[in-house]
């Protein structure tokens, strides 16, 4: 009697941040900035924890230093985050269909946008680690965009 196998679809979950760069060709002026002011787009949204991690790690992961005021900065880094994971972690099937994401926009104080990048996380992460994982990935993208801007 032949053996029969039943194939079941398998869902693969990724724990590392996933990303898609929003701009491969940053403005050449991005290569010349040295100080950055980090701000949130929405003070009442999910932006604060990601922006806090970006501020904390900016100097160690990029060539930028943190400016204490907007007036001292060469560039403004605007952070927007969407962290539904904390709300849906224990909510059954919704857990598998949510995605944490963040966007970073580098703007001159005049308002000109130099570059935009984004990051998304995989599903199986501890909710408390998500903001800093997103920040690390945003900073890696920023560092690469600054390198690309030097080549222009």
C-alpha positions in Angstrom: 0.0 0.0 0.0 1.6 3.4 -1.0 2.3 6.0 1.7 0.5 9.3 1.2 1.8 12.6 2.4 -0.3 15.6 3.0 1.5 18.9 2.4 0.6 21.8 4.7 1.6 25.4 3.9 4.2 26.7 6.4 4.4 30.2 7.6 7.9 31.4 8.2 8.3 34.2 10.7 11.3 36.5 10.7 12.7 38.0 13.9 15.1 40.4 12.3 14.2 43.9 11.0 13.2 43.9 7.4 13.5 47.1 5.4 12.9 48.7 2.1 14.8 51.9 1.5 12.6 54.7 0.4 15.3 56.6 -1.4 18.4 55.1 -3.0 19.7 58.5 -4.1 19.9 60.9 -1.2 20.5 64.6 -1.6 24.3 65.3 -1.7 23.9 67.8 1.1 23.2 64.8 3.5 27.0 64.0 3.3 27.9 67.4 4.9 25.6 67.4 7.9 27.3 66.8 11.3 24.7 67.6 14.0 21.1 66.3 14.1 18.0 67.1 16.2 15.7 64.1 16.6 12.0 64.8 16.9 8.7 62.9 16.7 6.0 63.5 14.1 3.3 62.8 16.6 4.0 63.3 20.3 1.0 61.2 21.3 1.6 58.3 18.9 4.1 55.5 18.8 6.9 57.7 17.7 8.4 58.5 21.2 10.1 55.2 22.0 11.7 54.9 18.6 12.8 58.5 18.6 14.3 58.0 22.1 16.4 55.0 20.8 17.5 57.0 17.8 18.7 59.8 20.0 20.5 57.4 22.3 22.3 55.5 19.6 22.8 58.2 16.9 26.4 59.1 17.8 27.6 55.5 18.2 26.0 54.3 14.9 26.5 57.3 12.6 29.0 60.2 12.1 26.4 62.6 13.5 26.2 64.1 17.0 23.0 65.0 18.8 22.0 68.7 18.9 20.2 69.7 22.1 18.1 72.3 20.2 16.6 72.5 16.7 18.6 75.8 16.2 22.0 74.0 16.7 21.2 71.2 14.2 22.4 70.9 10.6 19.6 68.4 10.0 16.3 67.5 11.6 15.5 63.8 11.9 11.7 63.3 12.0 10.6 59.9 13.3 7.2 58.4 12.7 6.4 54.9 14.1 3.5 52.4 14.0 3.8 49.9 16.8 0.5 47.8 16.9 2.4 44.8 18.3 1.9 45.9 21.9 -1.9 46.1 21.4 -2.3 42.9 19.5 0.4 40.6 21.0 -2.1 38.6 23.0 -4.9 39.0 20.5 -4.8 35.6 18.8 -4.7 35.6 15.0 -4.3 39.4 14.8 -0.7 38.9 16.1 0.3 37.2 12.8 -1.0 40.0 10.6 0.4 43.1 12.3 3.6 44.8 11.4 5.7 47.3 13.3 7.2 50.0 11.2 9.1 53.3 11.4 10.0 56.1 9.0 12.9 58.5 9.3 13.0 61.8 7.3 16.1 63.9 7.2 15.2 67.5 6.6 17.2 70.7 6.6 16.1 73.4 9.1 14.6 75.2 6.0 12.2 72.2 5.5 13.9 70.7 2.4 13.9 66.9 2.6 17.3 65.3 2.0 16.4 61.7 2.4 13.6 59.3 3.7 14.1 55.7 4.9 11.9 53.1 6.6 12.1 49.9 8.5 9.7 47.0 9.5 10.2 44.3 12.0 9.4 40.6 11.8 6.7 39.1 13.9 8.5 37.1 16.6 10.1 39.8 18.7 9.6 40.8 22.3 7.4 43.9 22.3 9.8 45.9 24.5 12.7 45.4 22.0 10.8 46.5 18.9 11.4 50.3 19.2 15.2 50.0 19.5 15.4 47.3 16.8 13.6 49.7 14.5 15.9 52.6 15.5 19.0 50.4 14.8 17.7 49.6 11.4 16.8 53.3 10.6 20.3 54.4 11.7 21.9 51.7 9.5 19.9 53.1 6.5 20.8 56.6 7.4 24.5 55.7 7.6 24.3 54.1 4.2 22.4 57.1 2.7 25.2 59.4 4.0 27.8 57.2 2.2 25.7 57.2 -0.9 25.4 61.0 -0.7 29.2 61.3 -0.6 29.4 59.6 -4.0 27.1 62.1 -5.7 
